[in-house]
Amino acid sequence: MYYDHESNLISWELTKDPIDRAIELGNFIIHLSKTKKPVLIEILNASKFAGQMDKKNLEGFKKTVAETG
């Protein structure tokens, strides 16, 4: 996971698969492979998002993303 302070963006690379397309869900951009597997998740306005997350919620988020793949 990488935080870019200048753009206030969190990038979370899940796999090295090539990106085929992306979908935007609110402050999230989910990049998908041709098989619709999540490859990269970007979180816009990351400082606001991070302030609302705690470690327990983050683990639940990771589990949900893993189950969609």
C-alpha positions, -999 to 999 in steps of 0.1 A, spaced: 0 0 0 14 34 -9 2 69 1 9 99 -21 8 129 1 8 154 -29 -23 139 -45 -39 126 -12 -42 91 -28 -37 56 -14 -28 30 -40 -30 -6 -31 -17 -31 -57 -32 -65 -52 -17 -83 -81 7 -77 -110 -19 -87 -136 -24 -62 -165 -52 -37 -160 -81 -40 -185 -105 -14 -171 -115 5 -140 -147 13 -122 -153 42 -99 -173 37 -67 -174 70 -48 -139 77 -36 -126 43 -47 -113 34 -82 -109 -3 -87 -88 -14 -116 -97 -48 -129 -80 -75 -151 -97 -90 -181 -111 -117 -158 -126 -90 -136 -101 -97 -108 -92 -66 -87 -56 -55 -96 -52 -21 -80 -74 -1 -57 -70 37 -54 -86 56 -26 -92 93 -33 -93 119 -5 -72 93 14 -65 114 45 -102 117 52 -107 80 46 -77 70 68 -90 91 96 -123 71 96 -106 36 94 -93 16 123 -72 -16 120 -102 -39 125 -122 -22 97 -91 -23 74 -88 -61 79 -125 -65 71 -120 -44 39 -90 -66 29 -111 -97 34 -140 -84 13 -116 -74 -16 -99 -108 -15 -133 -126 -17 -143 -107 -48 -112 -120 -67 
